[in-house]
Structures are given as C-alpha cells and as structure tokens.
Amino acid sequence: MALMRRRDGGSWKRWIALLDASDSERERINNENEEQKKNVEKVNNNNNAITFKNNKIVIKINNNNNTIPIKNKKIVKKIVKKKRKQEDPEVDGEAVMPERMREEIEGLMGAGMKPPTWVVNKRITASDVRADLSRLFIPSECEWKLEGLLSAEEMRKARVQGKKNSEEVLVVKMVDGNGGVSDLDFKYWTSLNKYVFTKQWTQFVDKYKVKEGWIVEIWCFRDKHSLLCFGINVHP
C-alpha cells in the first residue's frame, strides 16, 4: 500500500524512518534535510543558475562552475525553470502588436469592441515545431487569464476530448503578424492542464519557417460577431 503524505507536507516513510532510527542516525537525517534547505536557498539567491544534471544544480559563480547537490528532482526542475525565465527578458513584458496584424484585427472587430488582450510571449520549443505533433502549448500560468476571456460554452468545448463531431470542436480565427487570417482548433488538454492550438498549427509553422528558440506572441480578442479570435506573431 502506498504511503500517504502527512498533513504537514512530510513523508510518512521519512517520519517512520526517523522514529526507528538511533539518535546518531536521526541527527544525520535531520542534518541532511537542513543541508538540502540551505542548498535550495543558495540557488534561489543566485541569479545565474544555468542547468541541472543528475539531480544537481550547476551555477556559475566568479566564472567557475559550481555543483550543488539537491536530491529532489521536482525542486531542481522548478528552480531551473524559474531561473531560465528570469534570464530570458525577450519573453517578459507585453509585446508590441505588428501594424498589419493590428489593422486586420481592427477590421474584424468593428467599432466599440474591447481592445485585444495580450496573453503571453513564449519561446518556441523543439516539440512546438514538430510536424507529427502539430500543436502549440500555451504556458499553464496563462490559464487564469484565458479563462477570464472565454465563455462557459467555449471552455466546455475546449475540454471536449476525442470527439470527431465538428460541432464539438472549438475553432478560433487566427490573425498572423502579416495580417493573414486562418483557423485553428483551440483545446484544453486535461491530462496536462494546458490550453493548446492544434491541427492547422503545422501549416503556420511551415508558412513562416518557425524554428526552435523563436518567440511567439499571443493576443486574444473577439470579432464583430463576438467569436473568439487570436493574434499570433512569431519572430527569431
């Protein structure tokens, strides 16, 4: 039977081990936990974390690579993801909408509509441009922003999984950086807790020769018929 976690966030297995351990062993385990906490704090206080390997953070201090052991893989990945984001100013802050995109969106929206809402800038990953996958993930931290822009019916349709009925697929209009207009399927993959553009995304990648490492900028708006639309711009 799997051991459940205690209410204080600790592991029953570790707690039982502490009960059964001798005084010297208990002291060793407690010292190890304290060392891990200090290592995590040391890395969190350093803005130059560059990667992780074999459960270790590698940071550069005074032009020297220093390896700091942190056993928990989830903590390692979380730290590295946070630091990489801090070191990537191109994805921070609201993007400037290209002029041709802006003109096309204004024509689709008509007068009196709410201006487009900037959603996110994201650096394209290798999987985002794979033809066999044909999808673009929207970072999970944008979920709250998107759900503030979607209707209840749109959220329901986005969450429909594996349906072939075209009426059960949420199709959205997409305006690209050159003002071109096309359709994308917009879904929410519950298995990953992420919104994703699918199907026609591969055609977009091919059209603009999108490469890993490029920046994608995403806006959300509604046309004059109140249909959900997105502005998507990519650049190196």
C-alpha positions, 0 to 999 in steps of 0.5 A: 500500500502506498504511503500517504503524505502527512498533513504537514507536507512530510513523508510518512516513510521519512517520519517512520524512518526517523522514529526507528532510527538511533539518535546518531542516525536521526541527527544525520537525517535531520542534518541532511534535510537542513543541508538540502534547505540551505542548498535550495536557498543558495540557488534561489539567491543566485541569479545565474543558475544555468542547468541541472544534471543528475539531480544537481544544480550547476551555477556559475559563480566568479566564472567557475562552475559550481555543483550543488547537490539537491536530491529532489528532482521536482525542486531542481526542475522548478528552480531551473525553470524559474531561473531560465525565465528570469534570464530570458527578458525577450519573453517578459513584458507585453509585446508590441502588436505588428501594424498589419496584424493590428489593422486586420484585427481592427477590421474584424472587430468593428467599432466599440469592441474591447481592445485585444488582450495580450496573453503571453510571449513564449519561446518556441520549443523543439516539440512546438515545431514538430510536424507529427505533433502539430500543436502549440502549448500555451504556458499553464500560468496563462490559464487564469487569464484565458479563462477570464476571456472565454465563455462557459460554452467555449471552455466546455468545448475546449475540454471536449476530448476525442470527439470527431463531431465538428460541432464539438470542436472549438475553432478560433480565427487566427490573425498572423503578424502579416495580417493573414487570417486562418483557423485553428482548433483551440483545446484544453488538454486535461491530462496536462492542464494546458490550453493548446492550438492544434491541427492547422498549427503545422501549416503556420509553422511551415508558412513562416519557417518557425524554428526552435528558440523563436518567440511567439506572441499571443493576443486574444480578442473577439470579432464583430460577431463576438467569436473568439479570435487570436493574434499570433506573431512569431519572430527569431 
